[in-house]
Amino acid sequence: MVIVTEALMERHPDATEGDLAWMRQDVVDQAHCAAVARDAGLPARMAAQAPPGANTAVGEMPRVQAALAEAVIGAGWLELPRADVTAAVRGAFGHALAAARPGHRDPKTALQEHVQRTGAAVTYTLVGTRGPAHARVFRARADVDGSPLAEGEGPSKRAAEREAARGALAALGAGGDPPPASTS
């Protein structure tokens, strides 16, 4: 989103292009976009407009919620005054924009970079799932050179791998970020 990139450039004028790209990716990731959709009541509105007999549980899926947020922002970009859309997006993503910082890498990238410096390799294995299809919870394990280091859970395989990577970084004493604060 150009609005998010512009906001990041204003907040971090000395950031490199690479840092801006990483920060933007963090700000508009699935979790943040889904939280924005929930905060705006988009899943409930979608369910209310569904035809009789439609499976409205799909609106509970984070990827669908994120897609709703992106679609509404895109429609606003095309149809509303730019200043209004910019203000709305900056407000909706304000918490994530404030948390973004140069040099930050998501836990999977940070783990990959750490193990590459030591000549090791990291792999992720899906070790379990639970819950109904619309509210699935995935469990993944991070292995470094075949040794299991940590497991993590999340609403997607990627989120579970990210949490496993966060735990692996801690196990290796390589830092990593604290768990994300809930945005909903």
C-alpha positions in Angstrom: 0.0 0.0 0.0 1.4 3.3 -1.1 -0.2 5.1 1.9 1.7 2.8 4.4 5.0 3.2 2.5 4.6 7.0 2.5 3.9 7.0 6.3 6.9 4.8 6.9 9.1 7.1 4.8 7.9 10.1 6.9 8.5 8.3 10.2 11.9 6.9 9.1 13.5 9.3 6.6 16.9 7.7 6.9 15.8 4.1 6.5 17.2 2.1 3.6 14.9 0.8 0.8 15.3 -2.7 2.2 14.3 -1.6 5.7 11.3 0.2 4.3 10.2 -2.9 2.4 10.5 -5.1 5.5 8.6 -2.6 7.6 5.9 -2.2 5.1 5.6 -6.0 4.9 5.2 -6.2 8.7 2.6 -3.4 8.8 0.3 -4.8 6.1 0.7 -8.5 6.9 -2.3 -10.8 7.1 -2.7 -10.4 10.9 -2.8 -6.6 10.8 -5.1 -6.5 7.8 -7.5 -9.0 9.4 -7.5 -6.9 12.7 -8.3 -3.8 10.7 -11.2 -5.7 9.0 -12.5 -6.9 12.4 -12.2 -3.5 14.0 -14.2 -2.0 11.1 -16.9 -4.7 11.4 -16.3 -5.9 7.9 -16.8 -9.7 8.6 -20.1 -9.1 10.2 -21.2 -6.8 7.4 -20.2 -9.4 4.9 -22.2 -12.1 6.7 -25.2 -9.9 7.0 -25.2 -9.4 3.2 -24.7 -13.1 2.4 -27.6 -14.9 0.6 -29.6 -17.3 2.7 -27.8 -20.6 3.3 -24.4 -19.2 2.5 -21.5 -20.4 4.7 -20.8 -17.2 6.6 -18.2 -18.9 8.8 -15.7 -18.1 6.0 -15.7 -14.5 7.3 -14.0 -15.8 10.5 -10.9 -16.8 8.5 -8.0 -14.4 8.9 -7.1 -14.6 5.2 -10.7 -13.6 4.2 -10.7 -10.8 6.8 -7.4 -9.5 5.4 -8.7 -9.7 1.9 -11.8 -7.7 2.9 -9.7 -4.9 4.4 -7.6 -4.8 1.3 -10.6 -4.7 -1.0 -12.3 -1.9 1.0 -9.0 0.1 1.0 -8.7 -0.4 -2.8 -12.2 0.6 -3.5 -11.7 3.7 -1.3 -8.6 4.5 -3.2 -10.5 4.5 -6.5 -13.7 6.2 -5.4 -13.0 8.6 -2.5 -10.9 11.6 -1.9 -7.2 10.6 -1.4 -6.9 12.7 1.8 -9.9 10.8 3.3 -8.5 7.4 2.4 -5.0 8.3 3.6 -6.3 9.4 7.0 -8.4 6.3 7.3 -5.6 3.9 6.4 -3.1 5.7 8.7 -5.6 5.6 11.5 -6.5 1.9 11.0 -2.8 0.8 10.8 -1.6 3.4 13.4 -0.5 0.8 16.0 1.4 -1.3 13.4 3.0 1.9 11.9 4.2 3.0 15.4 5.7 -0.4 16.1 7.6 -0.6 12.8 11.4 0.1 13.1 14.3 -0.1 10.7 16.4 -3.3 11.0 13.6 -5.4 12.3 13.1 -8.7 10.6 10.3 -11.1 11.1 11.3 -14.1 13.2 11.6 -16.5 10.2 14.0 -14.2 8.4 16.0 -13.5 11.5 16.4 -17.2 12.2 17.3 -17.9 8.6 20.0 -15.2 8.7 21.3 -16.4 12.1 21.7 -20.0 11.1 23.2 -19.2 7.7 26.0 -17.3 9.5 26.8 -20.5 11.4 26.5 -22.7 8.3 23.4 -24.5 9.6 20.1 -24.9 7.9 16.6 -24.4 9.2 13.5 -26.4 8.3 9.9 -26.2 9.4 7.5 -29.1 9.8 3.8 -29.0 10.3 3.2 -31.2 13.4 -0.5 -30.7 13.9 -3.7 -28.9 13.3 -6.9 -28.5 15.4 -10.2 -26.7 15.3 -12.9 -26.4 12.6 -11.9 -25.3 9.1 -12.9 -21.7 9.6 -10.9 -21.4 12.8 -8.0 -23.8 12.3 -5.0 -23.6 14.5 -1.7 -24.9 13.1 1.3 -26.2 15.0 4.8 -26.1 13.5 8.2 -27.1 14.6 11.5 -25.3 13.7 14.5 -27.6 13.3 18.1 -26.4 12.9 20.3 -29.0 11.2 17.7 -31.7 12.0 17.5 -30.9 15.7 14.1 -29.7 16.9 14.4 -26.3 18.7 10.9 -25.0 19.2 7.2 -25.3 18.3 4.7 -22.6 17.7 1.0 -22.2 17.0 -1.0 -19.8 14.8 -4.1 -19.4 12.6 -2.0 -20.2 9.5 0.9 -22.4 8.7 3.0 -19.3 8.2 2.0 -17.8 11.6 2.8 -21.1 13.3 6.2 -21.2 11.6 6.8 -17.6 12.7 6.1 -18.5 16.3 8.3 -21.6 16.1 11.1 -19.4 14.7 10.6 -16.9 17.5 11.0 -19.8 20.0 14.0 -21.1 18.1 15.7 -17.7 18.2 15.2 -17.6 22.0 16.5 -21.1 22.3 19.6 -20.2 20.4 20.0 -17.0 22.5 19.8 -15.0 19.3 17.1 -12.7 20.5 14.0 -12.3 18.5 11.0 -10.1 19.1 8.5 -10.5 21.9 5.2 -12.0 20.9 3.0 -9.5 19.0 0.4 -7.6 21.0 -3.2 -8.4 20.1 -4.6 -5.8 17.7 -8.2 -6.9 18.0 
